[in-house]
Amino acid sequence: MKALKILIIAVLITSCSGDSVGSNCNFLPNVTVDAVINLNLPQFNDLNFTSGVVRLGGQGNAGVYLIRANNQTILAWDGADPAQPLASCSTMTLDGTEVSSSCAGDNVYSLFTGGPVSGSTNCTLKPYRVTPIGDNVFQLSN
């Protein structure tokens, strides 16, 4: 009987989560992301400089935002608000190095961290992988 009580308590403790992100951040479906980023091409010129940002349409759920974090790192984030169901208002707009959603909550995220800057969310932007494959050429994938 004592073992049964311990088992029930253990199940209850492990089934509870202190993570407030939870299901409110699972609105974005997993879509295939696959693109080559060539920094020698004019459309990617801003990524040659730290803090440079480029939006790549046709990838992710609502495009992908790329930012040059430092000399060696380019970060990529989905262009849709992860705290909102996909809709026209959940497509993020760029303001400097931050992106924002016009849906209820007015969520604003940092492209450097992917984390929220303001709004009513604890969600983070959906990240994608950026891998160097040559001189000034990178593979964007998930």
C-alpha positions in Angstrom: 0.0 0.0 0.0 2.8 2.4 0.9 4.5 1.7 -2.5 1.2 2.5 -4.3 1.0 5.9 -2.5 4.6 6.7 -3.4 3.9 5.7 -7.0 0.8 7.9 -7.2 2.7 10.9 -5.7 5.6 10.4 -8.1 3.2 10.3 -11.1 1.5 13.5 -9.9 4.8 15.3 -9.3 6.3 14.4 -12.7 3.1 15.2 -14.6 3.0 18.7 -13.4 5.3 21.2 -15.1 6.6 24.5 -13.8 7.2 25.7 -17.4 4.7 28.4 -18.2 5.5 28.3 -21.9 3.5 25.1 -22.4 0.9 24.7 -25.0 0.5 28.4 -25.7 3.6 28.2 -27.8 2.8 25.3 -30.1 0.9 27.1 -32.8 3.5 26.8 -35.5 3.5 23.6 -37.6 6.8 22.0 -38.5 7.4 22.9 -42.1 10.5 22.1 -44.2 13.0 24.9 -44.4 15.8 24.5 -47.0 17.6 27.4 -48.6 21.2 28.4 -49.5 22.2 31.9 -48.3 25.0 33.4 -50.4 26.3 36.6 -48.9 27.8 37.6 -52.2 24.3 38.1 -53.6 22.8 41.6 -53.2 19.7 40.4 -51.4 21.8 39.1 -48.6 24.3 42.0 -48.4 23.0 43.2 -45.0 24.1 39.9 -43.4 27.7 40.9 -44.1 27.5 43.3 -41.1 26.8 42.7 -37.4 23.1 43.4 -36.6 22.2 43.2 -40.3 18.8 41.6 -40.9 17.2 40.0 -43.9 13.8 38.5 -44.4 13.7 35.5 -46.6 10.2 34.8 -48.0 8.9 31.4 -49.1 10.5 29.6 -46.1 9.1 28.7 -42.7 5.5 29.5 -41.7 5.7 33.2 -42.6 9.1 33.7 -44.0 12.4 33.5 -42.1 14.3 36.4 -40.4 18.1 36.1 -40.5 20.4 38.3 -38.4 24.1 38.6 -38.2 24.8 38.1 -34.5 28.6 38.5 -34.8 31.5 37.8 -37.2 30.9 34.1 -37.1 27.2 33.6 -36.4 24.0 34.1 -38.4 20.7 33.3 -36.5 17.5 32.3 -38.2 13.9 32.6 -36.8 10.5 31.8 -38.2 8.6 34.9 -39.2 5.4 33.9 -37.5 4.4 34.7 -33.9 4.8 31.4 -32.0 2.2 32.5 -29.4 -0.6 33.0 -32.0 -2.4 30.7 -34.4 -1.4 31.3 -38.0 -3.2 34.3 -39.4 -2.4 37.5 -41.2 -1.8 39.3 -37.9 0.7 36.6 -36.7 3.2 37.5 -39.5 5.9 39.4 -37.8 7.1 42.9 -39.0 10.6 44.1 -38.6 11.7 47.1 -36.5 15.5 47.3 -36.2 16.6 44.0 -34.6 13.1 43.2 -33.2 10.1 41.7 -34.8 6.5 42.2 -33.7 3.0 40.7 -34.2 -0.1 42.8 -34.6 -2.3 40.1 -33.0 -3.8 40.5 -29.5 -1.0 40.8 -27.0 1.3 42.9 -29.3 4.2 40.5 -28.8 7.7 41.8 -29.6 10.7 39.5 -29.9 14.5 40.1 -30.1 16.2 38.6 -33.2 19.4 38.3 -31.1 17.9 36.0 -28.5 14.5 34.9 -30.0 13.0 35.8 -26.6 10.1 38.1 -25.9 10.9 41.8 -25.3 7.4 42.8 -24.5 3.8 41.6 -24.9 1.8 38.9 -23.2 3.9 35.9 -23.9 6.7 33.7 -22.6 7.2 32.0 -26.0 10.4 32.2 -28.0 10.7 32.5 -31.7 11.0 29.2 -33.6 14.7 28.8 -34.5 16.2 27.3 -37.7 19.8 26.1 -38.3 22.3 28.1 -40.3 25.4 26.1 -41.3 28.4 27.4 -43.2 29.0 25.4 -46.4 31.6 27.6 -48.1 33.1 31.1 -48.3 30.2 33.4 -47.5 27.7 30.6 -48.2 25.4 29.1 -45.6 22.7 26.4 -45.5 19.4 27.3 -43.9 17.5 24.2 -42.6 15.5 22.7 -39.8 
